[in-house]
Amino acid sequence: MSDQKGLFLQREFNAPRELVYKVWTEPEHFGNWWGPKGFTLEVAMMDVRPGGLFLGCQKSPDGQYAMWGKFVYQEVQAPEKLVWVQSFSDEEGNTIRAPFDPNWPLEILNILTLEEVGGKTILTLQGGPLHASAEEQAAYDAMAPMAAQGFEGTFEQLANYLSGQQEAV
C-alpha cells in the first residue's frame, strides 16, 4: 500500500485500549457508534477472527436509504490490531458496487492499530483500495477528504460512546 495514496487517521481516546478494542469487536457495542452521524447500524453478523465476517446495514435518519456493507477480517491481534477488507454488499454478503459511484473500489483494506499510553488509547486507521483499477483509484482519491471527514464524525461518536461505557463500569 505504500505506493498508493490512502487514508491515514489518528485520534486519542480517553479510554483504556482493552475497552476501545472491545467496542470495535463486539456487536452489541459496534452497532451503537459505527457509521455516519444520525445513521443507525443493524449488525446482522460479526465474527471477528481471521477469515471471519461482519455484515451490517446502515440506515439513514429518515429511513429512506439502507446500505449493506461487510468486513472480511484478515488479521486479529487482540487488543492491538485489526486488519479487514471492507466492501459494499447485498443482504447475503455478496460484494456489490457502491450505490453512489460505479467507479468506487470494490474492496478497501483497513489497518487499525491501538496503542495504550498512560491509560488513554491512540487509534491509528490506515486504508486504501485493494486491487483497484486506475478509475477506481481516482474515484477513491477524489473522495478521500470526504471519507476522512466522515471518519472524524464516526470517531466523535466512538468517543461519546466510550465515555458512556466507562461511566457504566
Secondary structure by P-SEA (a helix, b strand, c coil): cccbbbbbbbbbbcccaaaaaaaaccccccccccccccbbbbbcccccccccccccccccccccbbbbbcccccccccccbbbbbbbbbcccccccccccccccccbbbbbbbbbbcccbbbbbbbbbbccccaaaaaaaaaaaaaaaaaaaaaaaaaaaaaaaaaaac
